[in-house]
Amino acid sequence: MNRTRPRPGRRLVALSAATLLVAGCAGEPDPQPSPEPTATVRLGTVARAEVGTRLTVTATVDRVVTGTAFVVRDVDFTDGTLLVLSTGKVTAEPPQLVTVVGTVVDFSYRDLSDRYALGPPDAYREFEGGRALSAEDVTVWN
């Protein structure tokens, strides 16, 4: 009776292959995309800030309303935009980058119009009752 016994090396190879096969089949399922995109940045920095909080923001000029009021755009702002008010003329133009150091204020056209020479009220309707940044220093980057 001459039985052929498998060599220990062959058993080890077969066992390793079986282990890999089972492990590969029992792995975690591929992650499914979420039905809605999720933000990677917490939105609304200015909205969360208390009135009177000193804030520094760097953002792109979206549009100029007057020489003393302009809108900047950044993903970290509520609705993506922020109204910046200055008592002095600012020479920034879209799409320049600006850094603004200022204080968070509640925006009321009636209360702030004279101080910032805002011009006609129609341009400010979307900001009424929201937050704005009263600029103390504006740096325009070229």
Secondary structure, DSSP 4 states (H G I P E B T S, - for coil): --PPPPPHHHHHHHHHHHHHHHHHHTSPPPPPPPSS---SS---HHHHSPTT-EEEEEEEEEEEEETTEEEEE-TTSGGGEEEEE-SS-----TT-EEEEEEEEEE--HHHHHHHHT---GGGGGGGTTSEEEEEEEEEEE-
